Amino acid sequence: MSELKDETYACLALSLVPQYRKLEELLRSPPGQVGPCFLSREMRTFISRGEAARAADRAIQDSSRQGIRIFSVFDKEYLHLLKQIFDPPAILYGCGNLEVLCRPSVAVVGSRRCSVYGKEVTRKITREISALGLSVVSGMARGIDTQVHLGALEGGGTTVAVLGNGVDVVYPRENLRLYREIVEKGCVISGFPCGSFPAPLNFPVRNRIISGICYGTLITEAAELSGSLITARLTLEQDRELWAVPGNVMNAGSYGPNDLIKQGAQMVTDGQGLLAGLPPYVLDLLAREPLPRHPPGRPR
């Protein structure tokens, strides 16, 4: 009953094995070296009894009913940038216009607990870079992420939300209207199966996808222990551009960006400054393939 490529179906089935956490390592293993070190007895039993295949069939049915696409590293929809990172997710789920994933994009992230300054500067810059033609990526969390998507929609461009839960689960609930706008004018993706709820451990895992699908990441506001600094570290590990917005040294939320600037991150205060920090070949891509536009949204 599978409507997926054989390779994608196999990836999906393996990804649904309970407690399985080494799918990418398994996929990279040479022939003859896949064995008990990767799979416990319970996992092997789950596969041999056909439970993994049945779970994959159910996932395909549920996704099809909800208009959700499932794609793997073997599919054309899978982003070439994401394939280049150390541990790309074998399976992604998505809804909306997945074609926007192929467009030049940058990530913008920050703290959930943000200041008025953080909200205003985030919305201003994302509105500007969206109007300049870049697709804007964030995590649809409370605080800065929400402002990122709103600013991108106001700029008339496209935006991508990478979730730490299933793409069919709206979190936080107050972003339901925003979620629907993103699906309509961009897309929502996740490495977690449909129905997955937002567990705290999910978010650091999804951060590698946020940075991995982009040419660079902008941190607008982040406290010392903010999860956004994980995204900044992953950005550097993935050899992508890192930008930061300077802030008031008396504001705890400015610690992260200010510290990143001290360590060498490019300082940005507007959209044009970010655009100037992109590699020349990305600017060439942007010039040749302008993003599809939609009418700019009204500020909320």
C-alpha positions, 0 to 999 in steps of 0.5 A: 500500500506504500505510495513512497519510494522503496528506499523512503518507505524503508527509512520511514519504517525504521524511523518508527521503531520504538526507541530507535535513535541511530537511523542515520548511523545505520544508513551510513554503515557499510554492508555486513556491519549492521547488527546487534550494536544498532538494534536491541532484541526488542527492536529486531522483533518489532521489525521481524514481526512486521510491526515496523511496516504496519506502522509505516503504512499507518503513517502513510494513511494518516499523512495522506488523509491530512495532506501531509507529505513524507519524504526522505534523503532519497527524494528530490524534495529533500534539501541539498543543504540539509544533506550536507550536515553531519546528521541529516534526518532520514525522514521529514514530514511537511505540509504547505508549499514544499517548493519554497524549501528549494529557495535561498533562505536564512534562519532567524531565531531567539528567546521565547521570553523576549523584550519589546526591543527584541520583538521590534527589531526581529520583526523589522529585519525579517520584514526587510529580508522577506521583501528582499526575496529571501525565505525566512526560517524559524521554529514557530515558538513563542517570543522571537520565533513568532515575530520572525514569521509575522515579519516575513509574512508582512514583507510579502515573501515566504516563511518556513516553520520547523517544528519540534513536534508533528506537523499536525500538532500546533504548538503553542496553541495561540499560534493556530492562525499563524500556523495556517498562514504559514501553511498557506504562504510557505510550509511547515516541516518536522523530523518527528512523526505526525501526532508527536507532542512537543517534548523538551528534548525535541527542540535541540534536535530540531534546531539542527534542521533550522540551521541545516536548511539555511545559508546562515542564521541570525540571532536577534535576542537570546539570554545566556542559556537560551536554546537559540545559542544551540542553533548558533553553535550548530550553524558554525559546525555546519559551516554556515554564516552567523549574524547577531543583532547587538543589544542593550548590555543591561538587558539579559536577552542581549547577552547571547547576540553581544557575546556572539559578536565578540566571538566573531559573528557578523553584526547586523542591524538591518536587512541590507546588512544581512544580505551583504553578508551572504556568499556571492553565489547565494546572491546570484541564486537570489537574482536568478530565481526570485521568490514567489510573492504574495500580498504583504500582510497587515501588522498584528 
